[in-house]
């Protein structure tokens, strides 16, 4: 156990502290246009791993999906709304969206209200909590900007 904590302290001492936005590429996925600042793929290089932090730029709408809540979405710019379990919640710059924790997760989708510029929010997900809450994302619809293949749904007994 001491070795685990030694490695953790070393990662904290030597890991990346500042992640430059210009060094992080945008990626079009099923949710929309996303910029992953932290993600499991770069956790070994960070001073503080286990957080997923990403910006979502919403031109018109993101993909509709269901997963466990317990995460925050801070609105960086623009004006829009989210539909969470069939209820509309309006938001704008400097608002915080907090998705609820509930059995089976919550279905949600995000929409931009300005046709001339995208809205953006920053997601804060503490991954150990997300995993412990039984998170499993189920995609209902894709972002209208997604042109890639739609994966087949997982077989029963397999995690997506």
CORMOMO-V845347 format. One record per run of one state. SS is the DSSP state (h for helix, s for strand, l for the rest). FROM is the first residue (numbers start at 1). TO is the last residue. Records with the same first field share a line. If there is no record, write none. Layout:
# CORMOMO-V845347
SS=FROM-TO ; FROM-TO
This chain:
# CORMOMO-V845347
l=1-1 ; 15-15 ; 17-20 ; 24-26 ; 29-32 ; 39-42 ; 47-50 ; 59-60 ; 62-64 ; 68-70 ; 78-78 ; 85-86 ; 93-95 ; 100-105 ; 113-118 ; 133-137 ; 140-160
h=2-14 ; 21-23 ; 43-45 ; 127-132
s=16-16 ; 27-28 ; 33-38 ; 46-46 ; 51-58 ; 61-61 ; 65-67 ; 71-77 ; 79-84 ; 87-92 ; 96-99 ; 106-112 ; 119-126 ; 138-139
